[in-house]
Every structure is written in structure tokens, then in C-alpha cells.
């Protein structure tokens, strides 16, 4: 049986993780989560040194309280 050796191209992977296509996927996922939760939640997109990432945060004091008491964001993931 022959073995297959795979070498990852780190620069290529980092370029993929920061690409506009990846940002679009992340933004779509964060937007879907925000829509499931409702309220005044906000989405933010960030591009760091190694990858892009999106976040959903509370937008008002009422949402902060609701998320604190019910884990709204966490429960909306499932």
C-alpha cells in the first residue's frame, strides 16, 4: 500500500482564510444567526493577521440582559 504525503501551503491557507469569499460566508452565517435571534443584535466583520472572523453582539441593554439570562446567542446556534 502506498502512502500519500500532503504538504500544506501555509501562505495559501492564510490567503484562503482571509479571502473575500470566506468573508462573505462568515458574514452570511453571522447575519443568519442575528436574524434567528431578533432584537437589536449587531454583526461585525474583522480581518485579523491570520484569518477573517465575524461576531454577533448585543446592541441594547435589553439584549444584554436577555442574553445574560437565557444564553440567547448560544442557544440560537443549535
C-alpha positions in Angstrom: 0.0 0.0 0.0 1.4 3.4 -1.0 1.3 6.4 1.3 0.1 9.8 0.3 2.0 12.7 1.6 0.2 16.1 1.8 2.1 19.3 2.4 0.0 22.3 3.3 0.9 25.7 1.9 0.6 28.0 4.9 0.5 31.2 2.8 -2.2 29.7 0.6 -4.3 28.6 3.6 -3.9 32.1 5.2 -4.9 33.7 1.9 -8.0 31.5 1.8 -9.0 32.2 5.4 -8.8 36.0 4.7 -10.3 35.9 1.2 -13.4 37.9 0.2 -15.2 34.6 -0.4 -14.5 33.5 3.2 -15.6 36.9 4.5 -18.9 36.5 2.5 -19.6 33.1 4.0 -18.8 34.4 7.6 -21.0 37.4 7.0 -23.9 35.3 5.8 -23.6 32.9 8.8 -23.5 35.8 11.3 -26.4 37.5 9.6 -28.5 34.3 9.7 -27.7 34.0 13.5 -28.7 37.6 14.0 -31.9 37.1 12.2 -32.8 34.0 14.3 -32.2 35.9 17.5 -34.1 39.0 16.5 -33.8 42.1 18.7 -31.1 44.7 18.3 -28.2 42.4 17.8 -25.4 43.6 15.6 -22.9 41.8 13.3 -19.3 42.8 12.8 -16.7 41.5 10.3 -13.0 41.5 11.2 -9.9 40.5 9.2 -7.0 39.6 11.5 -3.4 38.7 10.7 -4.2 35.0 10.1 -8.0 34.8 9.3 -11.2 36.6 8.9 -13.9 36.3 11.6 -17.4 37.6 12.2 -19.2 38.3 15.5 -22.7 38.9 16.7 -23.0 41.2 19.7 -25.8 42.7 21.7 -27.0 46.1 20.6 -29.0 47.3 23.5 -29.3 46.9 27.3 -32.4 44.8 26.9 -30.5 42.4 24.6 -27.6 42.2 27.1 -30.0 41.3 29.9 -31.8 38.8 27.7 -28.6 37.1 26.5 -27.3 37.1 30.1 -30.3 35.4 31.5 -31.1 33.0 28.6 -27.9 32.5 26.7 -29.8 33.6 23.6 -26.9 33.7 21.2 -25.6 30.3 22.3 -29.0 28.6 22.1 -29.6 30.1 18.6 -26.6 28.3 17.2 -28.4 25.0 17.5 
